Amino acid sequence: MNGADGGRRAYIGSYTSAGGRGITTAAVHPDTGELAVLHHTDVVADPSYLTLGPGAGLLYAVGETEDGTAAALSLTDPDRPCLIGAAVSVGGAGPTHLTCAAGQLITANYTSGSISSLPLRPDGTPGAPPTVLRHHGSGPVRERQEGPHAHAVVADASWRWLLAVDLGTDSVWIYRLDHTGAAPLPHGRTPLRPGSGPRHLAFHPRGERAYVINELESTVTVCRWDRGTGTLEPVGEVSTLPGDAGAGENYPSELVVSVDGRWAWAANRGHDSIAVLALDPGSDGMELVTTVPCGGHWPRDLALDPAGRRLYAANERSGDVTWFDLDPDTGVPHRAGSIEAPAATCVVFG
């Protein structure tokens, strides 16, 4: 989404309950990637994750509150997102992620361990009531896995399938997308290693591999993906930490894959680093190359700019967004700058 000056815009989510400013709009310098804050709006409480709509001019946000909500914002003025109607209930607690797929706005509800599907009206606003699909099960880490905790929902490139990553059940739940306007249909469940705590998932650009980042074990699980059958097969794991990282607590949060499919980057909360992972596009290979400081404390989200030349880290506890130039030959991020963004949780580019 470009502003009046023709430049691209970035939208930063944050926890209003922790001093964040809600949704921040920033201009993106076309040559350097530098962010310049333009506007803040707190019309949605705790908008911890954002996504753009399938058409032009819409931004969606979850409200990560006990009575979880989702909201649509107009980008008619890209510098000043404006709430359309009221935020609606998702029928679940603590939504942490959302996506648009098959005419639905779909949320992952962490606290209640479910996903919710809200039909999109002609004007792009989410309808009600939602269809709520509840997960079941638990894991061995009692204080974190006493029950299901859906953390992310991601559609594959064919738009036939939705994958819901559940930290509480050590599973990826697979749904078939119904393009008649109905809610997703349960299809299957892929168990991962007990106690790993899967959090987010990213596909390789070729679509034949998926990488699941595990919050409780500081690992990435490499999976083969069969879009014909909707089958996910775990085939290996790689650490997000170097061998000399020590015994401190670490909770990986997000993983993104380069546009050319040669690299992936994972955020380490606690170690406060970005792991650089080399990928072999022709195989299941993934290797930890190095880690670099994230530029702040507690990186909750990573995002690539649309050209894939820069990486942005939303550092929640230090309250900033830091950006990095990416070396195309080594995959190593080099810190280039930062802006203040209290309680930052995600970055999305319009």
Phi, psi and omega in degrees: 000125181257146178273188182298334179275003180084357182273159180285156179241148172243145179240127186245122175272159181200163177274109177294331180289348179245020178095005177287165185261014180085245178249120180256134173260134178227141172282144180249119180293128186294335184262323186254344185078003181298140177262141176228118185293134181245326192196153173229148170216136180246033183289344174244131178283132176049059178283078189283342175217142182233154171208151177278152177286166181292337176251182181283147166091014179227141175234134179247148180221143165270152169252106186278073180237172182299320175261070191313143182227166170224148184216152174249138178235136178281140174248031175305319166254103186299341181277343187222080178306135186235127182299132175258115183067208181249156171297145183244154179289140175264357179074018180210163184258142174062051177295134185242353186201156176204159177208157173257128179201135175053042177075013181237151166258119189243131182242150170259122185255101189296308188295319183268356175066050182211169166240150181236142180239121180243123179295142178268128178286168179305330179274003177091355180280147179286137178269177180216159000280159179282156166269122184252124180248113187266136173273167179216154180120182181203182180223177186283344180272095194301320184286347181239342188233037179291344179195183181292147177215085179293129186244335182208151175229124186225129175271146177278173187293338179280347183059025175261340189227148173238131179249125180249119184268123187241110182293324185287333183251007181051047186216158164247119180266133186248132180235146173271130178279131181258111185274016174268001181104359180272170179290160176302152182251129179303135183236317182185180182215131178250113177283140173252180186300131181303132179087358182286327177069061180299140187238307182225168183216142175224142178268149168289148181304331178287343176084001184262353179229148172229145182239123183252122179269133187252120186286326188269351184234000181053050179223165169241129176265124177272131182231145167273139182239127177250103183288342178289321183251353183067044185243131178247126184236112176292135182230354180178167178224148178225140178286148173265002182238146175288163183296337181261021185290341181086189189255013180293157180293143179211135183226091179303147187240316188214153177221135175232152182245140182295158181299324181272358176076015181267339187223155168225153179231134181237140180267129178253111175272126185113298171290339178053055182219168172246121178276133177258121185239126178272135180248145171255102186301336183269001183212192178271011188291136172210133184221133175287120181269310182192176169232150176229151178302143183279354180089001180193212184231130174068067180289108184274334185214150170235146177214138172270144170292159186304331179278348180076020182263342184224153180240137182240133179245126174268104183267101191298308190279334174273349174069054179206163168243122181249140178240155187226140168278138183259128175283116185293340182271328183248344184077000185281129176281139176241121185301132182239341180168177179201160172230156175288133177207086185306134176054037182297140183234334181198161176227131178230138181256130178271000000 
